[in-house]
């Protein structure tokens, strides 16, 4: 059974942790710490199934070696209380194949860590016997600048505290009650530390927890889901289990009884009993409703006049409607993310193509400008006696080539080629960039539009579903169900109006069956009520026929119009 687990902890020097030592532990390999001159080798290689490193855009190629990566971040962090890395531990669903485990982890790391500039190494573990599959993700706790390939300069900065009017808040001396002054008699203001590292923020942690559940649920089979929310947030009354830990399980494997494992067994038994009681109560209430409806149908005849129009009972579909709205929102966000990823890939591929090939328009523009540029270069390099004539010739060539450029690239705003050689060079670069931007504009516009749509969809998905939305969709679902039932009744009546005799016999086990007996085909309350009403009508009809056969000379009772309720 798939379970959800994701925990994040700091690799902090203040607590004696080191990124290189943690890397050796999760990878099962010998790692040398260049900063301290120590070598770590924790062994237990049989539990390590797969190790890989994923880098963000612009990261140095040598960082693909995890030992190089985490030695680099250890050497960069110089503080005694620095936190060079973070460790994320996730539980892998047992339903995943080895390939799906790798696919889920790498998709999660790229979307949540690489996309924000973080490099990470992951290792897939089990207990050596194929049980307890899980993964350790070691993340360098400093972003990589894609422009330079180096580490980001700051993790946090100081800023002034502002009041409601946007003014700085003075720093008050508690002894004098006046604003503090520094040694130069300058006024002092309150300041606070602001984190520039997303991994230190609560919002990022919550988003990562939710993203892991979404990533796994996209790959899990139908009917199997994990939820990042706590039981309390889910509205469940089940009691959560406690963390057992490696030491408690080791005691159990040795034949002992761990207090934590015993507590979890008690919790599971209590939860199982609560689930069974709820299930049984549900079946009891369903059966009581069936019996009550059948009794009402026998005792109270229906009136002949048509029933007033009523609103379908949409409450039966309230839960389905809410789940449908949540599913549609999630599908919308997933679809936009996929389209945005494809659009960004297309932009990157087109830029790569440009670097090596260009386009027909860009090549034609370069050739046209090169003719004018060659003429201006010849004029620049000519002797004193020929320079005037060649300059006039360069101006004529530039004017003629400008006309050709307007015909070749009609959308170009500035098509006037300068007659000066240096200006012609600059104009050539400017025109090449303009052609590139014009060619890339549809793709970059699509990326911007998809990002805006994704932002709106994510905002809508995080908003609370209004009761009006749920009621509207549930009402439509109830109306659709009633139309289907009405069509089924009409079809049944049309079949009964033929020459074939009707089978009015009751099931033999109707009275003897247990009210809690499991049915082979699940039915809704509406189906059961309709079936009970039809059986009540057939019993009344059978009694009238029996009375006519016993006393053919007796006066027939008045005919009842309509049908019993």
C-alpha positions as CSV (number, residue, x, y, z in Angstrom):
1,X,0.0,0.0,0.0
2,X,1.4,3.4,-1.0
3,X,2.1,5.8,1.9
4,X,3.2,9.4,2.0
5,X,6.4,10.6,3.7
6,X,8.5,13.6,3.0
7,X,10.9,15.2,5.6
8,X,13.4,18.0,5.2
9,X,16.4,18.5,7.5
10,X,19.5,20.8,7.5
11,X,23.1,19.6,7.1
12,X,24.5,22.1,9.7
13,X,28.0,22.6,10.9
14,X,26.6,23.8,14.3
15,X,25.3,20.3,14.9
16,X,28.4,18.6,13.6
17,X,27.0,17.6,10.2
18,X,28.9,17.8,6.9
19,X,27.6,17.6,3.3
20,X,30.5,15.2,2.3
21,X,29.8,12.9,5.2
22,X,26.1,12.8,4.4
23,X,26.9,12.1,0.7
24,X,29.0,9.1,1.8
25,X,26.1,7.8,3.9
26,X,23.4,8.1,1.2
27,X,25.6,6.9,-1.7
28,X,27.5,4.1,0.1
29,X,30.8,5.4,-1.4
30,X,34.1,6.7,0.0
31,X,34.1,10.5,0.0
32,X,37.1,12.7,0.8
33,X,36.4,16.1,2.5
34,X,38.9,18.6,1.0
35,X,38.1,21.3,3.6
36,X,38.8,19.1,6.7
37,X,41.1,16.6,5.1
38,X,39.0,13.7,6.3
39,X,37.6,10.6,4.4
40,X,34.2,9.1,5.1
41,X,33.1,5.6,4.2
42,X,29.9,4.4,6.0
43,X,29.5,1.1,4.0
44,X,26.2,-0.8,3.8
45,X,26.4,-0.6,0.0
46,X,23.9,-3.4,-0.4
47,X,21.0,-1.1,0.5
48,X,21.9,1.5,-2.2
49,X,20.1,0.7,-5.5
50,X,20.7,3.8,-7.6
51,X,22.6,7.1,-7.3
52,X,22.5,10.1,-9.7
53,X,23.1,13.9,-9.8
54,X,20.9,16.5,-11.5
55,X,22.2,20.0,-12.2
56,X,20.4,23.3,-13.0
57,X,21.0,25.4,-16.1
58,X,24.5,26.9,-16.2
59,X,26.1,24.7,-13.6
60,X,29.7,23.6,-14.3
61,X,30.0,20.1,-16.0
62,X,32.4,18.9,-13.3
63,X,29.6,19.2,-10.7
64,X,28.0,16.1,-12.2
65,X,30.4,14.3,-9.8
66,X,28.6,14.5,-6.4
67,X,32.0,14.5,-4.5
68,X,33.1,17.6,-6.5
69,X,29.8,19.3,-6.1
70,X,29.5,19.0,-2.3
71,X,33.2,19.7,-1.7
72,X,32.7,22.9,-3.7
73,X,29.8,24.0,-1.6
74,X,31.6,23.1,1.6
75,X,34.6,25.2,0.6
76,X,32.4,28.1,-0.4
77,X,30.5,28.2,2.9
78,X,33.0,29.6,5.5
79,X,30.8,30.2,8.5
80,X,31.1,28.1,11.6
81,X,27.3,27.7,11.7
82,X,26.8,27.4,8.0
83,X,24.3,25.1,6.5
84,X,25.9,23.9,3.2
85,X,23.1,21.4,2.3
86,X,19.7,20.1,3.0
87,X,18.6,16.5,3.0
88,X,15.1,15.4,1.8
89,X,13.8,11.9,2.6
90,X,10.8,10.6,0.6
91,X,9.0,7.2,0.8
92,X,8.7,5.5,-2.6
93,X,5.3,3.7,-3.3
94,X,5.7,-0.1,-3.4
95,X,3.6,0.0,-6.6
96,X,6.4,1.7,-8.5
97,X,8.8,-0.3,-10.7
98,X,12.5,0.5,-10.5
99,X,12.2,2.6,-13.6
100,X,9.2,4.5,-12.3
101,X,11.1,5.3,-9.0
102,X,13.9,7.0,-11.0
103,X,11.3,8.8,-13.3
104,X,9.3,10.1,-10.4
105,X,12.4,11.4,-8.5
106,X,14.0,13.1,-11.4
107,X,10.8,14.7,-12.5
108,X,10.3,16.0,-8.9
109,X,13.9,17.3,-8.6
110,X,13.8,19.1,-12.0
111,X,10.5,20.8,-11.2
112,X,11.2,21.8,-7.6
113,X,15.0,22.1,-7.3
114,X,16.8,22.4,-10.6
115,X,14.2,25.0,-11.9
116,X,15.2,27.3,-9.0
117,X,18.9,26.9,-9.5
118,X,19.7,24.1,-7.0
119,X,21.9,21.1,-7.7
120,X,21.0,17.8,-6.1
121,X,22.1,14.2,-5.7
122,X,19.6,11.4,-5.0
123,X,20.1,7.8,-3.8
124,X,17.4,5.1,-3.8
125,X,17.6,2.8,-0.8
126,X,15.8,-0.2,0.6
127,X,16.5,-2.5,3.6
128,X,18.5,-4.9,1.6
129,X,15.6,-7.3,1.2
130,X,13.4,-5.3,-1.1
131,X,11.3,-3.7,1.6
132,X,10.9,-0.1,2.7
133,X,11.9,1.6,-0.6
134,X,12.8,5.2,0.0
135,X,15.1,7.9,-1.4
136,X,17.5,10.5,0.0
137,X,17.9,13.8,-1.9
138,X,21.0,15.8,-0.9
139,X,20.6,19.5,-2.1
140,X,23.3,22.1,-2.2
141,X,21.8,24.9,0.0
142,X,23.0,27.7,-2.3
143,X,21.7,28.5,-5.8
144,X,23.9,28.4,-8.9
145,X,24.0,31.6,-11.0
146,X,23.2,30.5,-14.6
147,X,25.1,33.4,-16.1
148,X,28.4,32.8,-14.3
149,X,28.1,29.2,-13.3
150,X,29.2,30.2,-9.8
151,X,27.4,30.1,-6.5
152,X,24.8,32.8,-5.7
153,X,26.4,35.7,-3.6
154,X,23.7,36.1,-0.9
155,X,21.4,33.9,1.1
156,X,19.9,36.7,3.1
157,X,20.0,40.5,3.4
158,X,19.0,43.2,5.9
159,X,16.2,45.6,5.1
160,X,14.5,48.4,7.1
161,X,11.2,47.6,8.9
162,X,8.4,49.8,7.6
163,X,5.2,50.9,9.3
164,X,1.7,51.0,7.7
165,X,2.5,54.3,6.0
166,X,5.7,52.9,4.4
167,X,8.0,54.9,6.7
168,X,11.0,53.4,8.5
169,X,10.5,52.4,12.2
170,X,12.9,54.1,14.6
171,X,15.1,52.0,17.0
172,X,14.1,53.2,20.5
173,X,16.5,53.2,23.5
174,X,14.5,51.6,26.4
175,X,16.4,53.7,28.9
176,X,15.8,57.2,27.5
177,X,12.7,56.5,25.3
178,X,14.4,58.4,22.4
179,X,15.7,57.1,19.1
180,X,19.1,55.5,19.3
181,X,22.1,57.2,17.7
182,X,25.4,55.7,16.4
183,X,28.9,57.0,17.2
184,X,28.5,59.6,14.4
185,X,25.2,60.8,15.8
186,X,23.2,59.2,13.0
187,X,19.7,58.0,13.7
188,X,19.2,54.3,14.0
189,X,16.3,52.4,12.4
190,X,14.9,48.9,13.0
191,X,16.1,46.3,10.5
192,X,15.3,42.7,9.9
193,X,17.0,39.8,8.1
194,X,15.2,38.7,4.8
195,X,16.0,35.3,3.4
196,X,16.9,35.1,-0.3
197,X,17.1,31.3,-0.3
198,X,13.7,29.8,-1.2
199,X,14.6,26.5,0.5
200,X,14.5,28.3,3.8
201,X,10.9,29.4,3.3
202,X,7.8,27.7,4.7
203,X,5.9,28.3,1.4
204,X,8.6,26.5,-0.6
205,X,8.5,23.5,1.8
206,X,4.7,23.3,1.6
207,X,4.8,23.5,-2.2
208,X,7.5,20.7,-2.3
209,X,5.3,18.4,-0.1
210,X,2.3,18.9,-2.3
211,X,4.4,18.5,-5.5
212,X,5.7,15.1,-4.3
213,X,2.1,13.8,-3.8
214,X,1.1,15.1,-7.3
215,X,4.1,13.5,-9.0
216,X,3.5,10.1,-7.5
217,X,-0.3,10.2,-8.1
218,X,0.3,10.9,-11.8
219,X,2.1,7.6,-12.0
220,X,0.2,5.4,-9.5
221,X,-2.6,3.1,-10.8
222,X,-6.2,4.0,-10.6
223,X,-7.6,3.7,-7.1
224,X,-4.2,4.2,-5.4
225,X,-3.5,7.7,-4.1
226,X,-1.3,9.4,-1.5
227,X,-2.1,12.7,0.2
228,X,0.4,15.2,1.6
229,X,-2.1,16.6,4.1
230,X,-2.4,15.5,7.7
231,X,-5.4,13.4,8.8
232,X,-6.7,16.5,10.6
233,X,-6.5,18.6,7.4
234,X,-8.2,15.9,5.5
235,X,-11.1,15.9,8.0
236,X,-10.5,12.3,9.0
237,X,-11.1,11.1,12.6
238,X,-8.4,8.4,12.2
239,X,-5.6,8.5,14.7
240,X,-2.2,9.0,13.1
241,X,0.6,6.6,13.8
242,X,4.0,7.7,15.2
243,X,7.4,7.5,13.7
244,X,9.0,4.2,14.6
245,X,12.6,4.7,13.5
246,X,15.4,2.4,12.7
247,X,16.2,1.5,16.3
248,X,12.6,0.4,17.1
249,X,12.5,-1.8,14.0
250,X,15.9,-3.4,14.9
251,X,14.5,-4.4,18.3
252,X,11.5,-6.0,16.6
253,X,13.7,-7.9,14.1
254,X,15.8,-9.2,17.1
255,X,12.7,-10.7,18.6
256,X,11.9,-8.0,21.1
257,X,8.9,-5.7,21.5
258,X,9.5,-2.0,20.8
259,X,7.2,0.4,22.6
260,X,6.8,2.6,19.5
261,X,5.9,-0.4,17.3
262,X,3.5,-1.7,19.9
263,X,1.8,1.8,20.1
264,X,1.4,1.8,16.3
265,X,-0.1,-1.7,16.3
266,X,-2.7,-0.4,18.9
267,X,-3.4,2.6,16.7
268,X,-3.9,0.5,13.6
269,X,-6.3,-1.9,15.5
270,X,-8.3,1.1,16.8
271,X,-8.5,2.6,13.3
272,X,-9.5,-0.7,11.7
273,X,-12.3,-1.1,14.3
274,X,-13.5,2.4,13.7
275,X,-13.6,1.8,10.0
276,X,-15.6,-1.5,10.4
277,X,-18.1,0.2,12.7
278,X,-18.7,3.0,10.3
279,X,-19.1,0.6,7.4
280,X,-21.6,-1.5,9.3
281,X,-23.6,1.5,10.5
282,X,-23.8,2.7,6.9
283,X,-25.3,-0.6,5.8
284,X,-27.8,-0.6,8.7
285,X,-29.0,2.9,7.9
286,X,-29.3,2.0,4.2
287,X,-31.3,-1.1,5.0
288,X,-33.6,0.9,7.4
289,X,-34.2,3.4,4.7
290,X,-35.2,0.7,2.2
291,X,-37.6,-0.9,4.7
292,X,-39.1,2.4,5.6
293,X,-39.6,3.4,2.0
294,X,-41.3,0.0,1.3
295,X,-43.7,0.4,4.2
296,X,-44.7,3.9,3.2
297,X,-45.3,2.7,-0.4
298,X,-47.7,0.0,0.9
299,X,-49.7,2.2,3.3
300,X,-50.1,5.5,1.5
301,X,-51.5,5.4,-2.1
302,X,-50.4,8.0,-4.5
303,X,-52.7,10.8,-5.5
304,X,-54.1,10.9,-9.0
305,X,-53.0,14.5,-9.7
306,X,-49.5,15.0,-11.0
307,X,-46.9,15.8,-8.4
308,X,-45.6,19.3,-8.4
309,X,-42.3,20.0,-10.0
310,X,-39.4,19.5,-7.5
311,X,-35.7,20.1,-7.5
312,X,-33.6,16.9,-7.8
313,X,-31.9,15.8,-4.6
314,X,-28.4,17.1,-5.4
315,X,-27.0,16.2,-2.0
316,X,-26.3,12.7,-3.1
317,X,-23.9,14.0,-5.6
318,X,-22.3,16.8,-3.5
319,X,-19.1,14.8,-2.8
320,X,-18.7,13.7,-6.4
321,X,-19.2,17.2,-7.6
322,X,-16.5,18.6,-5.3
323,X,-14.0,15.9,-6.3
324,X,-14.8,16.6,-10.0
325,X,-14.1,20.3,-9.6
326,X,-10.8,19.5,-7.8
327,X,-9.8,17.0,-10.4
328,X,-10.6,19.5,-13.3
329,X,-8.5,22.2,-11.6
330,X,-5.6,19.8,-11.0
331,X,-5.8,18.5,-14.6
332,X,-5.9,22.1,-15.9
333,X,-2.7,23.0,-14.0
334,X,-0.9,19.8,-15.1
335,X,-1.9,20.4,-18.7
336,X,-0.6,24.0,-18.6
337,X,2.7,22.8,-17.0
338,X,3.2,20.3,-19.7
339,X,2.5,22.8,-22.5
340,X,4.7,25.4,-20.9
341,X,7.6,22.8,-20.6
342,X,7.1,22.0,-24.3
343,X,7.1,25.7,-25.3
344,X,10.3,26.4,-23.4
345,X,11.9,23.4,-25.0
346,X,10.9,24.7,-28.4
347,X,12.4,28.1,-27.6
348,X,15.6,26.6,-26.5
349,X,15.8,24.4,-29.6
350,X,15.1,27.3,-31.9
351,X,17.9,29.3,-30.2
352,X,20.3,26.5,-30.7
353,X,19.3,26.2,-34.3
354,X,19.9,30.0,-34.7
355,X,23.4,29.8,-33.4
356,X,24.4,27.3,-36.1
357,X,22.0,27.9,-39.0
358,X,20.1,31.2,-38.8
359,X,17.2,31.8,-41.3
360,X,16.8,32.7,-44.9
361,X,15.9,36.2,-44.0
362,X,19.0,36.7,-41.8
363,X,21.3,35.2,-44.4
364,X,19.8,37.4,-47.1
365,X,20.1,40.5,-44.9
366,X,23.7,39.7,-44.1
367,X,24.6,39.3,-47.8
368,X,22.9,42.6,-48.7
369,X,24.6,44.5,-45.9
370,X,28.0,42.9,-46.7
371,X,28.0,44.4,-50.2
372,X,27.5,47.9,-48.8
373,X,30.0,47.2,-46.0
374,X,32.7,46.0,-48.5
375,X,32.3,49.3,-50.5
376,X,32.6,51.4,-47.3
377,X,35.7,49.4,-46.2
378,X,37.3,50.0,-49.6
379,X,36.7,53.7,-49.3
380,X,38.1,53.7,-45.8
381,X,41.3,51.9,-46.9
382,X,41.8,53.9,-50.2
383,X,44.5,56.5,-50.7
384,X,44.1,60.2,-50.5
385,X,43.4,60.7,-54.2
386,X,40.8,57.9,-54.6
387,X,39.1,58.3,-51.2
388,X,36.5,60.9,-52.3
389,X,35.4,59.0,-55.4
390,X,35.2,55.7,-53.4
391,X,33.2,57.4,-50.6
392,X,30.6,58.6,-53.1
393,X,30.5,55.1,-54.6
394,X,30.0,53.7,-51.1
395,X,27.1,56.0,-50.5
396,X,25.5,55.0,-53.8
397,X,26.0,51.3,-53.0
398,X,24.6,51.7,-49.5
399,X,21.5,53.5,-50.9
400,X,20.9,50.7,-53.5
401,X,21.5,47.9,-51.0
402,X,19.1,49.7,-48.6
403,X,16.3,49.4,-51.2
404,X,17.2,45.7,-51.6
405,X,17.1,45.2,-47.9
406,X,13.6,46.8,-47.7
407,X,12.4,44.3,-50.3
408,X,14.0,41.3,-48.6
409,X,12.9,42.2,-45.1
410,X,9.8,44.4,-45.5
411,X,8.9,44.4,-41.8
412,X,12.3,45.8,-40.7
413,X,11.8,49.3,-39.3
414,X,15.3,50.7,-39.9
415,X,16.6,49.5,-43.3
416,X,19.0,52.5,-44.1
417,X,22.5,51.0,-44.4
418,X,25.2,53.5,-43.3
419,X,28.0,54.3,-45.7
420,X,30.6,54.3,-42.9
421,X,32.4,51.0,-42.3
422,X,32.2,51.0,-38.5
423,X,28.5,52.1,-38.6
424,X,27.8,49.4,-41.2
425,X,29.3,46.8,-38.9
426,X,27.1,47.9,-36.0
427,X,24.1,48.0,-38.3
428,X,24.7,44.4,-39.4
429,X,24.7,43.2,-35.8
430,X,21.6,45.2,-35.0
431,X,19.8,43.9,-38.1
432,X,20.8,40.3,-37.3
433,X,19.4,40.7,-33.7
434,X,16.2,42.2,-35.0
435,X,15.7,39.3,-37.4
436,X,16.4,36.9,-34.5
437,X,13.9,38.6,-32.2
438,X,11.3,38.7,-34.9
439,X,11.7,35.0,-35.6
440,X,11.6,34.1,-31.9
441,X,8.7,36.5,-31.0
442,X,5.8,34.0,-31.5
443,X,7.5,31.4,-29.4
444,X,8.5,33.7,-26.6
445,X,5.0,35.2,-26.6
446,X,3.5,31.7,-26.3
447,X,5.8,31.0,-23.3
448,X,4.7,34.3,-21.6
449,X,1.0,33.6,-22.3
450,X,1.3,30.0,-20.9
451,X,3.1,31.3,-17.8
452,X,0.3,33.8,-17.2
453,X,-2.4,31.1,-17.7
454,X,-0.5,28.7,-15.4
455,X,-0.3,31.4,-12.7
456,X,-4.0,32.0,-12.9
457,X,-4.8,28.3,-12.9
458,X,-2.6,27.7,-9.9
459,X,-4.2,30.6,-8.1
460,X,-7.7,29.2,-9.0
461,X,-6.7,25.7,-7.8
462,X,-5.6,27.1,-4.4
463,X,-8.8,29.0,-3.9
464,X,-11.6,27.5,-1.8
465,X,-14.4,25.9,-3.8
466,X,-17.6,27.9,-3.3
467,X,-20.8,26.1,-2.2
468,X,-22.6,27.6,-5.2
469,X,-20.1,25.8,-7.6
470,X,-20.6,22.5,-5.9
471,X,-24.4,22.8,-5.8
472,X,-24.6,23.8,-9.5
473,X,-22.5,20.8,-10.7
474,X,-24.2,18.4,-8.3
475,X,-27.7,19.6,-9.5
476,X,-26.7,19.0,-13.1
477,X,-25.4,15.5,-12.2
478,X,-28.7,14.7,-10.3
479,X,-30.8,15.9,-13.3
480,X,-28.8,13.7,-15.6
481,X,-29.3,10.7,-13.4
482,X,-33.0,11.3,-13.2
483,X,-33.3,11.6,-17.0
484,X,-31.5,8.3,-17.3
485,X,-33.8,6.6,-14.8
486,X,-36.9,8.0,-16.6
487,X,-35.7,6.6,-19.9
488,X,-35.1,3.3,-18.3
489,X,-38.6,3.2,-16.8
490,X,-40.1,4.2,-20.2
491,X,-38.2,1.4,-21.9
492,X,-39.4,-1.1,-19.2
493,X,-43.0,0.0,-19.7
494,X,-42.7,-0.4,-23.4
495,X,-41.4,-3.9,-23.0
496,X,-44.2,-4.8,-20.5
497,X,-46.9,-3.6,-22.9
498,X,-46.1,-6.3,-25.5
499,X,-47.6,-9.9,-25.7
500,X,-45.0,-11.5,-23.5
501,X,-46.3,-12.5,-20.0
502,X,-45.0,-10.4,-17.1
503,X,-42.9,-12.1,-14.4
504,X,-44.5,-10.8,-11.2
505,X,-42.9,-13.4,-8.9
506,X,-41.0,-12.2,-5.9
507,X,-37.4,-13.4,-5.2
508,X,-37.5,-16.4,-3.0
509,X,-34.9,-15.0,-0.6
510,X,-36.5,-11.5,-0.3
511,X,-37.9,-12.0,3.2
512,X,-35.2,-14.3,4.4
513,X,-32.1,-12.4,3.2
514,X,-29.9,-10.7,5.8
515,X,-30.1,-6.9,5.8
516,X,-26.3,-6.8,5.8
517,X,-25.8,-9.4,3.0
518,X,-23.4,-8.1,0.4
519,X,-25.0,-7.5,-3.1
520,X,-23.3,-8.6,-6.3
521,X,-24.3,-5.3,-8.0
522,X,-24.1,-2.0,-6.0
523,X,-27.2,0.1,-6.1
524,X,-28.0,3.7,-5.1
525,X,-30.8,4.7,-2.8
526,X,-32.8,6.0,-5.7
527,X,-32.6,2.5,-7.4
528,X,-33.7,0.7,-4.3
529,X,-36.6,3.0,-3.7
530,X,-37.8,2.6,-7.2
531,X,-37.6,-1.2,-7.0
532,X,-39.5,-1.3,-3.7
533,X,-42.3,0.9,-5.1
534,X,-42.7,-1.3,-8.2
535,X,-42.9,-4.4,-5.9
536,X,-45.6,-2.8,-3.7
537,X,-47.7,-2.0,-6.8
538,X,-47.4,-5.5,-8.1
539,X,-48.6,-6.9,-4.7
540,X,-51.7,-4.7,-4.7
541,X,-52.5,-5.9,-8.3
542,X,-52.1,-9.5,-7.4
543,X,-54.5,-9.2,-4.4
544,X,-57.2,-7.7,-6.7
545,X,-56.8,-10.5,-9.2
546,X,-57.1,-13.2,-6.5
547,X,-60.3,-11.5,-5.1
548,X,-61.9,-11.6,-8.6
549,X,-61.2,-15.3,-9.1
550,X,-62.6,-16.3,-5.7
551,X,-66.0,-14.4,-6.0
552,X,-66.8,-13.6,-9.6
553,X,-70.3,-12.4,-8.7
554,X,-69.2,-9.9,-6.1
555,X,-69.2,-6.3,-6.8
556,X,-65.8,-5.1,-7.9
557,X,-64.2,-2.4,-5.7
558,X,-63.9,1.0,-7.3
559,X,-61.0,1.4,-9.7
560,X,-58.1,3.4,-8.3
561,X,-56.6,6.0,-10.5
562,X,-53.0,6.9,-10.1
563,X,-50.4,4.9,-8.2
564,X,-49.4,4.5,-4.6
565,X,-46.6,6.6,-3.3
